[in-house]
């Protein structure tokens, strides 16, 4: 894992209080906005401490945090906690 990625992961963990959570998945993707600018994002799935694996591979377990960070700006664009 490169230094920049590790820094983004550590910042996200600290910002959202995910100390007990485990980063299970992450992926990069790109979008092109209406100004024809390419936007790169990092999407992370953090599983809660009581959940080691998804029950159904298509669904995240209760309490999972799915967080997207804009790599161009370093800002969080989306944070969703599954099922409250």
Secondary structure, 3 states (H helix, E strand, C coil): CCHHHHHHHHHHHHHHCCCCCEEEEEEEEEEECCCCCEEEEEEEEEECCCCCCCCCCCCCCCCCEEEEEECCCCCEEEEEECCC
